[in-house]
Amino acid sequence: MGTEESWPNTGRAPHAYLIALPCPVLPSCGSRHMTSTEGQSVNKDESKTVSEILQELSNASHVQVRSSTELAAHVSEAAEDEDEKRIDDGRGPLRRRTDYRAVRKAPRSLSLTPWQVLHAIGLGAAAARQGAGRGLAEHWGSLRYSQALEANRGRFLQLSSEGRDLLRFYKATQSGEIGTGFASLLAEHIVRSRYPDHSVSVIPADIALKAGWTLRSSGTGPRPEPLQRRPHFFVEAWQPGQPSKIFLMSSKGTHSSVHQVYKQLSTASAHVESVHIGPYGTVPYLLIGTEIPAKESLALHVLEAPGTTLLRPPGEKPGIDLDLALTQEEFMPDVLLSAEGDRTTIPGFQVLPGSFAWFSVVLARTEAAALTAFTGGGKPTAQYLTKEQGRRHIQHDTHANTARMRDAEHRIHDIDFVGTDHIYRLNGTRVEAFSGLERSLYTHLHHGHVNEYRRQVHDSRGQWPPRSTAKYWNTVSIRADGTVLAIRLRDE
């Protein structure tokens, strides 16, 4: 196995982990004419060396955060305009949460490296089944944005010339994926600042909901709109053995003007309206829109509905066993409008107090699936998912264009990590990316010990090295969940 001092001696071909990235999204991944000098390959169409590109990925810059009563008013106006058009079209207004407001004590900015954003994008995609490669291949897709972000003279992040050089068709994909990365990092920051004695997890909502509801229509007609619009993530603030605090989060991104942000956030208010935990309309949420202008710095626009929703099962003691295999439920997609005797329902997804214990297991094991998928997927991931969540698609250790998973080990900042590496060309130069999980944490999840994983990672909060470079690695990101994403030049 490899360490900081040596390359992995696996006996496999050097391209065993090659996963093709879509060149239209990453224009520079093609084979343009190159001139090479030991790690300093220069593309004739580019002024930066690959070494410089990797160094910039580790440079911290600021991202503006905007939240105000004016923003809330603009979003409400956009919602009214959209509903008027819908009424004129005969569709009727959207169901929305309208109790949003400016975020209390919102940060004025975040300090992030571009590599941290790529780490967040990759982790969020790891458990998704959006393409033929599934899981592992999708998580490496975050690398398509290796040259998309740069700091301006004021040290604020903006799109690079590479990030702006996109076909119109790919702009929606870029804004959505980059927006998801920034939104998850901002949501973590906000919730962690509110509950500093808690750990914070951001969990893909669709995967979690599939454990209890059918999200796709099985009939011939379209499903009601509230079942088609769902929040993107659950944000869970948790402590081992204690009821979790739950938030919804809907994320949007746009290359257009701030007026498009208002429209997107008004739509996001309909996404969070479809899911209710406990009584109708009481679960807190975050609406986050990422504005990605062509030449100005990025800005995150955020609103919230404050409050606290505790996953405390009625009449049960704390200490739910998260190691229990997840049971698939078949709940009706109905939401009770009142907790009193009135049984009026509307379409949507609701977790009632009697299912709080089950939902606690859903969130913890869905997160475990994302973490193990980030290290390579296969059987360790499949054990955490139900059939409807996609277990059958990832239970085999064979993914598109990958030969072996989880056979890479590296010591970074004196911490041992287990995971998978990926060798590809950046502007024609071979680079190696490694995604993994701290060894003992991985061992817990590999054997199905979610309780022990959470206990150990919670005890380790605040102790992970913050440095964005390491010996033998150009750029490194280590998250509070114990995952690492690192990249370096690879010898030819």
C-alpha positions in Angstrom: 0.0 0.0 0.0 1.1 3.5 -0.6 2.2 6.1 2.0 3.4 9.6 1.7 6.8 8.2 0.9 5.8 5.9 -1.9 3.2 5.2 -4.6 0.8 2.3 -4.2 2.4 -0.9 -5.4 -0.8 -2.6 -6.6 0.5 -4.3 -9.7 -2.2 -2.8 -11.8 -1.9 -0.6 -14.9 -1.4 3.1 -14.2 -4.7 4.0 -15.7 -6.8 1.5 -13.7 -8.8 4.2 -12.1 -9.2 6.4 -15.2 -12.8 7.8 -15.4 -13.5 10.0 -18.4 -14.7 13.5 -17.5 -17.0 15.3 -19.9 -14.8 17.5 -22.0 -17.5 20.1 -22.9 -17.8 20.8 -19.1 -14.0 20.8 -18.6 -12.8 22.2 -21.9 -9.1 21.7 -21.0 -9.4 18.0 -20.5 -8.7 17.4 -24.2 -5.3 16.5 -25.7 -4.0 19.8 -26.8 -0.4 20.3 -27.8 1.8 20.4 -24.7 5.3 21.2 -23.8 6.6 19.3 -20.7 9.2 20.0 -18.1 9.0 17.8 -15.0 5.7 18.8 -13.4 5.5 22.1 -15.3 3.5 21.2 -18.4 2.1 24.3 -20.1 -0.8 24.3 -22.4 -0.1 26.7 -25.3 -3.7 28.0 -24.9 -3.2 28.6 -21.2 -0.8 30.8 -19.2 -0.8 28.7 -16.0 1.1 25.6 -15.3 -0.6 22.7 -13.8 1.4 23.2 -10.7 0.0 26.7 -10.4 -3.5 25.4 -11.0 -3.2 22.9 -8.1 -1.7 25.6 -5.9 -4.6 27.9 -6.5 -7.0 25.2 -5.5 -5.5 25.4 -2.0 -5.7 29.2 -1.7 -8.4 30.5 0.7 -10.6 33.3 -0.6 -13.8 35.0 0.5 -17.3 34.3 -0.6 -19.9 37.0 0.0 -23.0 36.0 2.1 -26.1 38.2 1.8 -29.2 38.0 3.9 -31.6 40.8 4.7 -35.3 41.8 5.0 -34.9 43.3 1.5 -33.9 39.9 0.1 -37.0 38.3 1.8 -39.2 41.0 0.3 -37.8 40.5 -3.2 -38.3 36.8 -3.0 -41.9 37.3 -1.9 -42.5 39.7 -4.8 -41.0 37.1 -7.2 -43.3 34.4 -5.8 -46.4 36.7 -6.3 -45.4 37.3 -9.9 -44.9 33.6 -10.6 -48.2 32.7 -9.0 -50.1 35.4 -11.0 -48.7 33.8 -14.2 -49.7 30.4 -13.0 -53.2 31.6 -12.3 -53.4 33.1 -15.7 -52.3 29.7 -17.2 -55.0 27.9 -15.2 -52.5 26.0 -13.0 -53.1 27.8 -9.7 -50.5 29.1 -7.3 -47.7 27.0 -5.8 -47.8 25.8 -2.3 -45.0 27.5 -0.5 -43.5 28.2 2.9 -43.8 31.9 3.4 -42.3 32.3 6.9 -38.8 32.9 5.7 -36.7 35.9 6.9 -33.2 37.1 7.1 -30.8 34.7 8.8 -30.0 35.7 12.4 -26.4 36.6 12.8 -25.6 35.6 9.2 -21.9 35.7 8.4 -20.8 38.5 6.0 -18.6 36.1 4.1 -17.1 32.6 4.2 -13.4 31.8 3.8 -13.0 28.8 1.5 -10.6 27.1 -0.8 -11.9 26.0 -4.3 -10.8 22.5 -3.3 -13.1 22.5 -0.3 -16.0 23.3 -2.7 -15.0 20.4 -5.0 -14.9 18.2 -1.9 -18.4 19.2 -0.9 -19.7 18.6 -4.5 -18.1 15.2 -4.7 -19.3 14.0 -1.4 -22.9 15.1 -2.2 -22.8 13.2 -5.5 -21.2 10.1 -4.1 -24.4 8.3 -3.2 -26.5 9.6 -6.1 -27.4 7.3 -9.0 -27.6 9.9 -11.8 -25.6 8.3 -14.5 -24.4 5.0 -15.9 -21.2 5.1 -13.9 -23.1 5.7 -10.7 -21.7 6.7 -7.3 -17.9 6.6 -7.6 -17.8 8.0 -11.2 -20.3 10.8 -10.3 -18.3 11.8 -7.3 -15.1 12.2 -9.4 -17.2 14.5 -11.6 -16.5 17.3 -9.2 -13.0 17.5 -10.7 -14.4 19.0 -13.8 -14.4 22.3 -11.9 -10.7 22.2 -11.0 -10.2 25.3 -13.1 -13.6 26.9 -12.7 -12.9 29.2 -9.7 -10.2 31.8 -8.9 -9.7 34.7 -6.6 -9.9 38.3 -7.8 -7.7 41.1 -6.6 -9.8 41.5 -3.5 -9.4 37.8 -2.7 -13.1 37.1 -3.4 -13.9 34.0 -5.4 -15.2 34.4 -8.9 -15.4 32.3 -12.1 -12.1 31.9 -14.0 -11.9 32.3 -17.7 -12.0 28.5 -17.9 -15.2 28.5 -15.8 -16.8 31.1 -18.1 -15.8 29.2 -21.3 -18.9 26.9 -21.4 -21.5 26.1 -23.9 -24.9 27.4 -22.9 -26.2 23.9 -22.5 -23.7 23.2 -19.6 -24.2 26.4 -17.7 -27.2 25.1 -15.8 -25.3 22.0 -14.8 -22.3 24.1 -13.6 -24.4 26.6 -11.7 -26.5 23.8 -10.0 -23.5 21.7 -9.0 -21.3 24.5 -7.9 -24.3 26.1 -6.1 -24.8 22.8 -4.2 -21.2 22.8 -3.0 -21.4 26.3 -1.7 -24.8 25.9 -0.2 -23.9 22.8 1.8 -20.8 24.5 3.2 -22.8 27.6 4.2 -25.6 25.5 5.8 -23.0 23.6 7.8 -21.4 26.9 9.0 -24.8 28.4 10.0 -26.0 25.3 11.9 -22.7 24.6 13.5 -22.4 28.2 14.8 -25.9 27.8 16.4 -25.0 24.4 18.0 -21.2 24.4 18.6 -21.5 21.3 20.8 -23.1 19.3 18.0 -21.8 17.6 14.9 -23.5 18.6 11.6 -24.3 16.4 8.7 -25.7 17.4 5.3 -27.7 14.5 3.8 -29.2 14.1 0.3 -33.0 14.4 0.8 -34.1 12.3 -2.1 -32.1 9.3 -1.0 -33.4 9.6 2.5 -37.0 10.0 1.4 -36.8 6.9 -0.8 -36.6 4.8 2.4 -40.3 5.6 3.1 -41.9 6.9 -0.1 -42.1 6.3 -3.8 -40.8 9.4 -5.4 -41.6 8.6 -9.0 -45.1 8.1 -10.4 -46.1 4.6 -11.1 -49.2 5.6 -13.0 -49.9 7.2 -16.3 -50.7 10.7 -15.1 -48.4 13.3 -13.6 -47.9 13.4 -9.8 -49.1 16.5 -7.8 -46.5 19.3 -7.9 -45.7 19.1 -4.2 -44.4 15.5 -4.8 -42.2 16.6 -7.6 -40.6 19.5 -5.7 -38.5 18.5 -2.8 -35.8 20.0 -0.6 -32.3 19.1 -1.7 -30.8 18.2 1.7 -31.6 17.5 5.3 -29.2 19.2 7.7 -28.8 17.3 10.9 -27.2 18.7 14.1 -26.5 15.7 16.3 -24.9 14.3 19.4 -24.4 10.6 20.1 -27.3 9.2 22.0 -29.4 12.4 21.8 -32.3 13.5 19.6 -31.1 15.3 16.5 -32.1 18.8 15.4 -33.3 18.7 11.8 -33.4 21.4 9.1 -34.5 21.4 5.5 -32.3 23.0 2.9 -33.0 23.9 -0.7 -30.2 25.0 -3.0 -30.2 26.9 -6.2 -27.6 28.5 -8.5 -27.6 30.8 -11.5 -25.2 32.5 -13.9 -27.8 35.2 -14.4 -28.5 38.4 -12.4 -29.6 38.8 -8.8 -33.2 39.0 -10.1 -33.0 35.4 -11.2 -31.8 34.5 -7.6 -35.0 36.0 -6.3 -37.1 33.8 -8.7 -35.1 30.7 -7.8 -35.5 31.3 -4.0 -39.2 31.8 -4.5 -39.2 28.3 -6.2 -37.1 26.9 -3.4 -39.8 28.0 -0.9 -42.1 25.5 -2.7 -39.5 22.8 -2.5 -39.2 23.0 1.3 -43.0 23.1 1.6 -43.4 19.5 0.5 -41.6 17.9 3.5 -42.8 18.2 7.1 -41.3 16.7 10.2 -43.8 16.7 13.1 -46.7 19.1 12.7 -47.4 20.8 9.4 -45.3 23.8 8.6 -43.0 23.8 11.7 -39.7 22.3 10.5 -37.0 25.0 10.1 -35.3 25.5 6.8 -32.7 27.3 4.8 -33.1 28.7 1.3 -29.7 29.3 -0.4 -29.1 30.7 -3.8 -25.6 31.0 -5.4 -25.1 33.9 -7.8 -22.3 33.1 -10.2 -21.7 36.2 -12.4 -19.5 36.1 -15.4 -17.0 38.6 -14.2 -17.9 39.6 -10.7 -17.3 37.7 -7.4 -19.7 35.0 -6.3 -22.4 35.7 -3.7 -24.5 33.4 -1.5 -28.0 34.6 -0.8 -29.7 32.9 2.2 -33.0 33.1 4.0 -34.3 31.0 6.9 -37.4 29.9 8.8 -36.0 29.7 12.3 -37.1 27.1 14.9 -36.2 23.7 16.3 -37.4 20.3 15.3 -36.2 17.5 17.5 -36.3 13.9 16.4 -37.5 12.8 19.9 -39.6 9.7 19.7 -42.7 9.9 22.0 -42.2 7.9 25.2 -38.8 6.5 24.2 -35.4 7.1 25.8 -32.6 8.6 23.8 -30.0 6.3 22.4 -31.5 4.9 19.2 -29.5 2.0 17.7 -28.2 3.2 14.4 -26.5 -0.1 13.7 -29.9 -1.7 13.0 -30.5 -2.5 9.3 -32.8 0.0 7.7 -36.4 -1.2 7.1 -38.2 0.0 3.9 -41.5 1.7 4.7 -44.4 2.4 2.4 -45.9 5.6 3.7 -48.7 7.4 1.8 -47.5 10.7 0.4 -50.0 12.7 2.5 -49.5 15.5 5.0 -51.9 16.2 7.9 -52.8 19.9 8.0 -53.8 19.7 11.7 -52.6 17.7 14.6 -56.1 17.9 16.1 -59.1 15.8 15.1 -59.3 17.2 11.6 -57.9 14.6 9.2 -57.6 16.8 6.2 -54.5 15.9 4.1 -52.6 17.4 1.2 -50.0 15.8 -1.0 -46.5 15.7 0.5 -44.1 13.9 2.7 -44.5 13.9 6.5 -42.6 12.2 9.3 -44.9 11.9 12.3 -43.5 11.5 15.8 -44.2 7.8 15.8 -41.6 7.5 13.0 -39.0 9.7 14.5 -36.8 6.7 15.6 -37.0 5.2 12.2 -36.1 8.5 10.5 -33.1 9.0 12.8 -31.8 5.6 11.5 -32.6 6.7 7.9 -30.5 9.9 8.2 -27.5 8.3 9.9 -27.4 5.3 7.6 -27.9 7.5 4.4 -24.9 9.6 5.6 -22.9 6.4 6.1 -23.8 5.3 2.6 -22.5 8.6 1.2 -19.3 8.4 3.2 -18.5 4.8 2.1 -19.5 5.7 -1.5 -16.9 8.5 -1.3 -14.2 5.9 -0.5 -15.2 3.5 -3.3 -18.8 2.3 -2.9 -19.7 -1.4 -3.4 -20.9 -3.7 -0.6 -19.9 -1.4 2.2 -22.2 1.2 0.8 -25.0 -1.2 -0.2 -25.4 -2.4 3.4 -26.8 1.0 4.4 -29.4 1.3 1.7 -32.8 -0.2 1.1 -33.8 -1.6 -2.3 -35.7 1.6 -3.1 -32.7 3.7 -2.2 -30.6 1.9 -4.8 -28.9 -0.9 -3.0 -29.0 -3.2 -6.0 -27.2 -0.7 -8.2 -24.1 -0.4 -6.0 -23.8 -3.7 -4.2 -21.1 -5.0 -6.6 -17.6 -3.6 -6.4 -17.5 -2.9 -10.1 -18.1 0.6 -11.5 -17.7 2.0 -15.0 -14.0 2.3 -15.9 -12.7 1.3 -12.4 -11.0 -1.9 -11.6 -10.5 -2.0 -7.9 -11.9 0.1 -5.0 -10.6 1.1 -1.6 -7.1 -0.3 -2.3 -5.3 3.0 -1.8 -3.9 4.1 1.5 -2.1 7.3 2.2 -0.8 9.0 5.3 -1.6 12.7 5.2 -0.8 15.1 8.1 0.2 12.0 10.1 -3.4 10.5 9.6 -3.9 7.2 7.8 -6.7 7.3 5.2 -8.3 4.5 3.2 -10.0 5.1 -0.1 -9.7 5.1 -3.9 -7.4 7.1 -6.2 -8.2 8.4 -9.7 -5.5 9.2 -12.2 -6.4 11.5 -15.1 -5.0 14.3 -17.2 -5.3 18.0 -16.4 -4.3 20.0 -19.4 -2.4 16.9 -20.6 -0.5 16.4 -17.4 -1.1 13.3 -15.3 -2.4 14.1 -11.8 -3.7 11.8 -9.0 -6.7 12.5 -6.9 -7.4 10.5 -3.8 -10.7 10.3 -1.8 -10.9 8.5 1.4 -11.9 8.2 5.1 -9.7 8.1 8.2 -8.8 4.4 8.7 -10.5 3.7 12.0 -13.7 5.6 11.0 -13.7 3.6 7.7 -13.3 0.3 9.7 -16.3 1.2 11.8 -18.5 1.9 8.7 -17.1 -1.1 6.8 -18.4 -3.4 9.5 -21.7 -1.6 9.9 -20.9 0.2 13.2 -22.6 3.5 12.7 -22.9 4.2 16.4 -19.2 3.9 16.9 -18.4 6.0 13.8 -20.6 8.8 15.1 -19.2 8.6 18.7 -15.6 8.8 17.4 -16.1 11.5 14.8 -18.1 13.6 17.3 -15.2 13.3 19.8 -12.8 14.4 17.1 -14.6 17.6 16.1 -12.3 20.6 16.0 -9.2 18.4 15.9 -8.8 17.8 12.2 -5.8 19.6 10.5 -7.0 22.8 8.8 -4.0 23.0 6.4 -4.8 23.0 2.7 -1.5 21.4 1.6 0.5 18.5 2.8 3.8 16.7 2.2 3.7 15.1 -1.2 0.2 16.6 -1.9 -0.4 19.9 -3.7 -3.9 20.4 -2.3 -5.8 18.8 0.6 -9.2 19.1 2.2 -10.2 17.2 5.4 -13.7 17.6 6.6 -15.2 17.1 10.1 -16.8 13.8 9.0 -13.3 12.3 8.5 -13.2 12.3 4.7 -10.2 13.6 2.7 -9.9 14.8 -0.9 -6.3 15.3 -2.1 -4.6 15.9 -5.4 -1.0 16.0 -6.7 1.1 15.8 -9.8 1.7 12.2 -10.9 5.0 11.2 -12.4 4.8 10.1 -16.0 
